[in-house]
Amino acid sequence: MQRFATTVLDTSGNAVASATVTVNLAGTTTAATLYSDNTYTALANPVIAGADGSFEFYAAPSRYD
């Protein structure tokens, strides 16, 4: 299981609060299976970023868009 974490920023570099983040398998429109921790606790996809624009999820090692 791999942890992914980042912050959604607008074109001016400001955090985007409560942004909707959809994670797909690379090169497809297929939604990836996401987890909230490394013990396979399911997480909804799309993910909603926090008030500071940050979000995180766990997923199998792979490439995602």
HELIX and SHEET records of a PDB file:
SHEET    1   A 2 GLN A   2  THR A   7  0                                        
SHEET    2   A 2 SER A  54  ALA A  59 -1                                        
SHEET    1   B 2 THR A  20  VAL A  21  0                                        
SHEET    2   B 2 VAL A  47  ILE A  48 -1                                        
SHEET    1   C 2 LEU A  34  TYR A  35  0                                        
SHEET    2   C 2 ALA A  42  LEU A  43 -1                                        
END                                                                             
